[in-house]
């Protein structure tokens, strides 16, 4: 096992431990993930450093998910499916980000720099899909980005809490983004 693979597993385990035990000390987190306090301390010396490390790692992983989704080259609906599957493949980090992102996070340059370009890439993808006729144009590309993120985070959280099954989660998220909750097409308001 490489150091990178070990660090990746440790980061995933720590992200889940911090969601399950949001007020845990470093010693309690170390116990929860099965490492010594000294090992965790060598990895991150404070809780704040750990949160920052997990936030920046989450950014790297999610930006790689964007790249792996072929947002620029695949047909828009196929790229959307890829995007959803890629994000769900890293749901432990998504859960951590959802639970630990705070308004003041956006005031921390070390974290925000790592996320630079993420939203813009998604906005550009949705705009391309709108121009190609794959996505509706009555909602802005930025709003489609926000809606996708809301659907993904809520589905991941609901699965974590046992409200919905893991099976079919990607298809459900895709259908929700593409078609909403309408039973039939809604006639335009007059």
C-alpha positions as CSV (number, residue, x, y, z in Angstrom):
1,X,0.0,0.0,0.0
2,X,1.4,3.4,-0.9
3,X,1.5,6.3,1.4
4,X,-0.9,8.2,-0.9
5,X,-3.5,5.4,-0.6
6,X,-3.0,5.2,3.1
7,X,-3.5,9.0,3.5
8,X,-6.5,8.9,1.2
9,X,-8.1,6.2,3.4
10,X,-7.2,8.1,6.5
11,X,-8.8,11.3,5.1
12,X,-12.0,9.5,4.2
13,X,-12.2,7.9,7.6
14,X,-11.5,11.2,9.4
15,X,-14.1,13.0,7.3
16,X,-16.8,10.5,8.3
17,X,-15.6,10.5,12.0
18,X,-15.9,14.3,12.0
19,X,-19.5,14.1,10.7
20,X,-20.4,11.4,13.2
21,X,-18.6,13.1,16.1
22,X,-18.6,16.8,15.3
23,X,-17.2,17.9,18.7
24,X,-14.6,15.1,19.0
25,X,-11.1,15.9,20.1
26,X,-8.1,14.8,18.1
27,X,-7.7,11.9,20.5
28,X,-11.3,10.8,20.1
29,X,-11.0,11.1,16.3
30,X,-7.8,9.1,16.3
31,X,-9.6,6.4,18.3
32,X,-12.6,6.5,15.9
33,X,-10.4,5.9,12.9
34,X,-8.1,3.3,14.5
35,X,-4.8,5.3,14.7
36,X,-2.8,6.6,17.6
37,X,-3.1,10.2,18.7
38,X,0.6,10.6,17.8
39,X,-0.1,9.4,14.2
40,X,-3.0,11.8,13.9
41,X,-0.9,14.6,15.4
42,X,1.8,14.0,12.9
43,X,-0.8,14.2,10.2
44,X,-2.5,17.4,11.6
45,X,-1.6,19.1,14.8
46,X,-4.9,20.8,15.4
47,X,-8.6,20.3,14.6
48,X,-8.5,23.5,12.5
49,X,-5.6,22.1,10.5
50,X,-7.5,18.9,10.0
51,X,-10.6,20.7,8.8
52,X,-8.5,22.8,6.4
53,X,-6.8,19.7,5.1
54,X,-10.1,17.9,4.6
55,X,-11.6,20.9,2.8
56,X,-8.6,21.3,0.5
57,X,-8.5,17.6,-0.2
58,X,-12.2,17.6,-0.9
59,X,-11.5,20.4,-3.5
60,X,-8.8,18.3,-5.2
61,X,-11.0,15.2,-5.3
62,X,-14.1,17.1,-6.6
63,X,-12.1,19.0,-9.2
64,X,-10.7,15.7,-10.4
65,X,-14.3,14.4,-10.5
66,X,-15.1,17.3,-12.8
67,X,-12.2,16.4,-15.1
68,X,-13.2,12.7,-15.1
69,X,-16.8,13.6,-16.1
70,X,-15.8,14.8,-19.6
71,X,-17.9,18.0,-19.2
72,X,-16.3,19.6,-22.3
73,X,-16.4,16.6,-24.6
74,X,-19.3,14.2,-23.8
75,X,-22.8,14.9,-24.8
76,X,-24.4,17.0,-22.0
77,X,-26.7,14.4,-20.6
78,X,-24.0,11.8,-20.6
79,X,-21.6,14.2,-19.0
80,X,-24.3,15.0,-16.4
81,X,-24.6,11.3,-15.6
82,X,-20.8,11.0,-15.3
83,X,-20.7,14.1,-13.1
84,X,-23.4,12.6,-10.7
85,X,-21.6,9.2,-10.6
86,X,-18.3,10.9,-9.9
87,X,-19.6,13.0,-7.1
88,X,-21.4,10.0,-5.5
89,X,-18.2,8.0,-5.7
90,X,-16.8,10.4,-3.2
91,X,-19.8,10.9,-1.0
92,X,-17.8,10.6,2.3
93,X,-16.0,13.8,1.4
94,X,-19.3,15.4,0.1
95,X,-20.9,14.6,3.5
96,X,-18.0,16.2,5.4
97,X,-18.1,19.3,3.2
98,X,-21.8,19.6,3.6
99,X,-21.6,19.4,7.4
100,X,-18.5,21.5,7.9
101,X,-18.8,24.3,5.3
102,X,-19.7,27.5,7.0
103,X,-20.2,31.0,5.8
104,X,-16.8,32.0,7.2
105,X,-15.1,29.3,5.2
106,X,-15.4,31.5,2.2
107,X,-13.2,34.1,4.1
108,X,-10.3,31.6,4.3
109,X,-8.1,32.0,1.3
110,X,-6.2,28.7,1.8
111,X,-9.5,26.9,1.4
112,X,-11.1,29.0,-1.2
113,X,-8.0,29.0,-3.4
114,X,-8.2,25.2,-3.6
115,X,-11.9,25.5,-4.8
116,X,-11.0,28.1,-7.5
117,X,-12.7,27.2,-10.8
118,X,-15.0,24.5,-9.4
119,X,-18.3,26.5,-9.7
120,X,-17.2,28.2,-12.9
121,X,-16.5,24.8,-14.5
122,X,-20.0,23.6,-13.6
123,X,-21.6,26.9,-14.8
124,X,-19.8,26.6,-18.1
125,X,-21.0,23.0,-18.5
126,X,-24.6,23.9,-17.9
127,X,-24.3,26.8,-20.3
128,X,-23.0,24.5,-23.0
129,X,-25.9,22.1,-22.3
130,X,-28.3,25.0,-22.6
131,X,-26.8,26.1,-25.9
132,X,-27.0,22.6,-27.2
133,X,-30.6,22.3,-26.2
134,X,-30.1,19.5,-23.6
135,X,-31.0,21.7,-20.6
136,X,-33.7,24.2,-20.0
137,X,-32.9,27.8,-20.6
138,X,-35.4,29.5,-18.3
139,X,-33.1,28.8,-15.3
140,X,-29.7,30.3,-15.4
141,X,-26.6,28.1,-15.6
142,X,-25.5,29.2,-12.1
143,X,-28.9,28.2,-10.7
144,X,-28.6,24.8,-12.4
145,X,-25.2,24.4,-10.7
146,X,-26.8,25.2,-7.3
147,X,-29.7,22.9,-8.0
148,X,-27.4,20.0,-8.9
149,X,-25.3,20.5,-5.7
150,X,-28.5,20.7,-3.6
151,X,-29.8,17.5,-5.1
152,X,-26.5,15.6,-4.7
153,X,-25.9,16.8,-1.1
154,X,-29.5,16.1,0.0
155,X,-29.5,12.6,-1.6
156,X,-26.1,11.7,0.0
157,X,-27.3,13.0,3.4
158,X,-30.6,11.1,3.1
159,X,-28.8,7.9,2.3
160,X,-26.4,8.4,5.2
161,X,-29.4,8.8,7.5
162,X,-31.1,5.7,6.2
163,X,-34.0,7.6,4.5
164,X,-33.3,6.4,1.0
165,X,-31.5,3.4,-0.4
166,X,-28.1,3.5,-2.1
167,X,-29.3,1.5,-5.0
168,X,-30.4,3.7,-7.8
169,X,-29.2,6.9,-6.1
170,X,-27.4,8.2,-9.2
171,X,-30.4,7.6,-11.5
172,X,-32.7,9.3,-9.0
173,X,-30.4,12.3,-8.7
174,X,-30.2,12.5,-12.5
175,X,-34.0,12.3,-12.9
176,X,-34.5,14.9,-10.3
177,X,-32.1,17.3,-11.9
178,X,-33.5,16.7,-15.4
179,X,-37.2,16.5,-14.7
180,X,-37.9,17.8,-11.2
181,X,-40.9,16.3,-9.3
182,X,-43.6,17.0,-11.9
183,X,-45.8,14.1,-12.7
184,X,-46.6,15.5,-16.1
185,X,-45.2,18.4,-18.1
186,X,-46.5,21.6,-16.7
187,X,-48.2,24.1,-19.0
188,X,-46.7,27.5,-19.1
189,X,-48.4,30.0,-16.8
190,X,-50.5,32.6,-18.7
